[in-house]
Amino acid sequence: MADLSLLQEDLQEDADGFGVDDYSSESDVIIIPSALDFVSQDEMLTPLGRLDKYAASENVFNRQMVARSLLDTLREVCDDERDCIAVLERISRLADDSEPTVRAELMEQVPHIALFCQENRPSIPYAFSKYLLPIVVRYLADQNNQVRKTSQAALLALLEQELIERFDVETKVCPVLIELTAPDSNDDVKTEAVAIMCKMAPMVGKDITERLILPRFCEMCCDCRMFHVRKVCAANFGDICSVVGQQATEEMLLPRFFQLCSDNVWGVRKACAECFMAVSCATCQEIRRTKLSTLFINLISDPSRWVRQAAFQSLGPFISTFANPSSSGQYFKEENKSSEDTSIEDKNRIRDQEVPEDVQIRPEDVPSDPIISNSSVKLENMMEDRAETYRKSPSEISVPMDSSLLCTLSSESHQETASNENDKKPGNYKSTVWPEVGTSSQDSALLDEELYNSFHFWRTPLPEIDLDIELEQGSANKLSPERQETPEVSVPASSNITMATRKELEEMIENLEPHIDDPDVKAQVDVLSAALRASSLDTCEEACSAEKRSDVQDELGANELPNCKINHDASVPLISNAVENMDSTLRYIHNDSNLSTKSSFSPDEERRSKVQDVVPQALLDQYLSMTDPSRAQTVDTEIAKHCAYSLPGVALTLGRQNWHCLRETYETLASDMQWKVRRTLAFSIHELAVILGDQLTAADLVPIFNGFLKDLDEVRIGVLKHLHDFLKLLHIDKRREYLYQLQEFLVTDNSRNWRFRAELAEQLILLLELYSPRDVYDYLRPIALNLCADKVSSVRWISYKLVSEMVKKLHMATPPTFGVDLVNELVENFGRCPKWSGRQAFVFVCQTVIEDDCLPMDQFAMRLMPQLLTLANDRVPNVRVLLAKTLRQTLLEKDYFLTSASCHQEAVEQTIMALQMDRDSDVKYFATIHPASTKISEDAMSTASSTY
C-alpha cells in the first residue's frame, strides 16, 4: 500500500507539472498514454524505419535487438534490391558501435546473414564480400576479447561453409592474419591469429597454405619471445603437415619440429607428443624409422611427467604408422568357400606372399614326390602346434584349431583348416618354430585331398608312422641334392638322439608328470615317451647319412631348429627325422615352457623372443613396458588403458607373424586389476581375432574371451556387443561350445540393466546364421522366448524380431519340424497366455512375421491366424487395438488375402467387421482406418510403449 501511495504522489506531481490544476472541474479523469500506443506506432513504420529508429537509440538493449533482427529485416525486404543494400549499409554503421556486446551480437549473426546473401545472390551480388567480410576481418584485431573470439568463430564457420571466395581469402583474409602475427603485434592477438591460420589451413587447401601461411608458420615456430605462440604451433603441427604434404613437411617443417620437441617449455614438448602421429603420417618410411623414432624416444624419457604421459598415449598410434599391408598378414578363411576356391586363393596368395630375406624358395627345393612332401608338411605342422601348446601354462593349455591336432573335424573342415594353415606359413619364418620351406601350392592342394587319415588322431603314439616308411624310402631319391642347401632353421645335432638328449627327454617327462591329470599334458607326455622309445632305434641308414647331414647343418645357425627333410643320397627312415625334430622341439619347449619346471627364458633369450623388424625395437620395448606397474606411478595411472586401446593397431602393424612379441602383454592387460582396461580389450577382441587369424585366435584369444564372459557387466557388454563378430571367426566345433553359455547373459549384476538384454537380443538375431536349426531350437529358442516376456518394452520389441527370424530359419530347414514346434509353442504359451501382455506379445510376433515374410502366407493362415483371430473377443482393449492394426494395416496388404477368395479371407473380413463395431472407440478407429493413412511401425511402437 505504501508503494501505491508513492505512485499516487508521483502521478499527482506529474499532473501538477503539466498544468492539471488549470483543468476545469468538468475534467475529472487524467488520460495517461499506454505502451500499446508505441507498439502501434512501430507497426506503422517500415522495416528500414524500425531499423533506423532502434539503431540510433541510446539504450544498449535496443541496439542489441537490432543486431538480432537483421536477418528478419533482410527477409522482409529481400524482394527489393535497394532495400537489401540499405540494410547492409546500416550493418556497416552498426559495426562501429562503441558497445562490445552489440558488436559481438552482430558478429554472431554474420554467418546466417552471409548464407542468406548466398542464397539470394542474383538480387544482391557481392554483398558478402563488400559489406560483411571487412567487418569480420576487422574484428579479428578488436580490443575486446569476446568480440575477437566471436569473429574467429564466424570466420571459421564461413570458411567451412565455403561462403568466402578463394580470391577474398588470398587478398583480404590472409594478409590481415599475416599482419596480426607480425613481431610487433599484440601478444594475445598474435597467438589467436596463429591458431586461426592453423585451423583454416585444411579449409583453404594446399596451394594457399604453402604460399601464404607456411612461411609465417615456420617463423612462428621459432618465436623466441612467446612460448604461447610456439605451443599453438606445436599443437597444430600435424594439421599443417597433412595439408602441405610430404615434400614440404620434410624440407621445411621437420627442422622446426625437432626444435619444438626440444623446447625448454614442457607445454610445447607435450603438444609435440600429442601430434606426433599426424606428423609421422606425412613423412616417408625412412625418416620415420631413422629420425622420428629417435625423437619420440627422447619424448618418452622426458623429465616432465606430463610430456611422458602424452608421449605414451601417442606411442601406439605412432607405431601404427609403420604398418605395411604386405606384411600385416590380414587374411581369414571363409568357411562357406569350397576347397577348390580356397586352394585357388591359396595359390595366388602364396605367390604374392613376402618371403623374408633369410629364406629363399627355389623351384628345385620343391619335392617332386607329393607323398614325401605331404608327410613332411604334416609332421612339421604337428610339431609346431605342440610347441605352441607347450608355451601355455597348464591352466591355460588349449588345443589349437588346427588340422593336425583336432580329431573331430569333418573332411571338409580338414581341407579348409589345412589350406588356411599353409597360407600363414610363408610369412611366419622368423616367428614360428617349424617353418614350412619346401612346399608348393600344388603340394598343399594334394595335402588337402589325400593325406588326412588316422595320423590326425594326434594322441596316437608316434611310432605308427612306420606305415609310411617304405613309401618314404622308395621315393627319397627323387629329391634334389640342392635341397640340403636350403637355409632352413636347424640346430647342429647328430642324426640319432644322443645320451644327453635322452636324459633331457626323461627330465621333461618328469617335469610334466605332476600335471598328468590334464588331458593335454598327458598327450604331451605320450608324445615324449614315444620319442624316447624311438631314440633306441639305431639303423644303418642313420649312420650312413649322419656325416652328410652334419656337413649341411654346420652351415646353418646354431640357434635354429631343423625341418623335417629326407636325404637325397641316403635313404633315411622318416622316424629318424621325426625323432630329430622332436629333439629340437624339446629344446625349444625346455626354454619356452611356462609349466611347472619354471625354466623360463633367460633375459637375453626373452629379449630375442620379442625382436622383430617391422618397427624400431626401441619403440616396441617402450610399448611393452606400458604394463609395468611402475609406469602407473611415474607416468600415468591409466597408462595400461592407453596400451590396451592401441593394441589392435600395434598388432596389425607387426603382423600375425610377430604376435609372439605382444602375447604376454595382451595376457597381462587381460588380467589387469582395472576393469576399464579389461573393458577396452573386450570391445576390441573381435578386431584382434581378424588380425591374428583362426589358429592364433583359438590358441591365445579364446581363453581370454572366456574370462571376459565371466567378468563384470561393464566388461561383458564389450564382448556381448561383438559376440557375433567373434564367434563367426571360430571353427564350428569351438563355436558350439558357447551355446551353453549364452543363457548366462540373461543374468546381470543389476537387474535394471535392460540395455544388456536388448543387446543380447540383437546379437542373437545375428547368431542365427552361425548355428544349425537343431542348435537354434535347443539353445537359442528358450532365450528368445524368455526375452519376449521381459519387463522392458524395448527388450520385448527386439525379441519379437528375433522370434520372427527364428521362425523363418526353422521353417526353411529340412525337415521343418523345428519350425512347426516353435509355432505351436508360440500359440500355446503366448496366444493362449492368461496374462494380457502375453497375448499382446503374440499379436506383435504375428505382425512381425507378416511384415518380414518369415512364413508363406498359406502356412501363416493355417498355423498362426486361427489363434490370432480369436483375440478379437479378448477382454482387454489393448489386445484388440493391436489386432485391429495388424489385420487392417499389415495382413490385408498381402496379395494372398487380396486376390484369393478363400475361407481365410472371409474369416479375416468377418473379424474386421466385428472390430469395427467394437465398444472401444480406439478399436473401431484402427479397424476402420485405411492402411495408407498411418505407419504401422510407428503405431506398433507407440502401442508397445503406451500399453505395457
Secondary structure, 3 states (H helix, E strand, C coil): CHHHHHHHHHHHHHHHHCCHHHCCCCCCCCCCCCHHHHHHHHHHCCHHHHHHHHHCCCCHHHHHHHHHCHHHHHHHCCCCHHHHHHHHHHHHHHCCCCCHHHHHHHHHHHHHHHHHHHHCCCCCCCHHHHHHHHHHHHHCCCCCHHHHHHHHHHHHHHHHCCCCCHHHHHHHHHHHHHHHCCCCCCHHHHHHHHHHHHHHHHHHCHHHHHHHHHHHHHHHHCCCCCHHHHHHHHHCHHHHHHHHCHHHHHHHHHHHHHHHHCCCCHHHHHHHHHCHHHHHHCCCHHHHHHHHHHHHHHHHCCCCHHHHHHHHHHHHHHHHCCCCCCCCCCCCCCCCCCHHHHHHHHHHHHHHCCCCCCCCCCHHHCCCCHHHHHHHHHHHHHHHHHHHHHCCCHHHCCCCCCCCCCCCCCHHHHHHHHHHHHHHHHHCCCCCCCCCCCCCHHHHHHHHHHCCCHHHCCCCCHHHHHHHHHHHHHHHHHCCHHHHHCCCCCCCCCCCCCHHHHHHHHHHHHHHHHHCCCHHHHHHHHHHHHHHHHCCCCCHHHHHHHHHHHHHHHCCCCCCCCCCCCCCCCCCCHHHHHHHHHHHHHHHHHHHCCCCCCCCCCHHHHHHHCCCCCCCHHHHHHHHHHHCHHHHHHCCCCHHHHHHHHHHHHHHHHCHHHHHHCHHHHHHHHCCCCHHHHHHHHHHHHHHHHHHCHHHHHHHHHHHHHHHHCCCHHHHHHHHHCHHHHHCCCCHHHHHHHHHCHHHHHCCCCCCCHHHHHHHHHHHHHHHHHCCHHHHHHHHHHHHHHHHCCCCHHHHHHHHHHHHHHHHHHHHCCCCHHHHHHHHHHHHHHHCCCCHHHHHHHHHHHHHHHHCCCCCHHHHHHHCHHHHHHHHHCCCHHHHHHHHHHHHHCHHHCHHHHHCCCHHHHHHHHHHHHHHCCCCHHHHHHHHCCHHHCCHHHHHHHHHHHHC
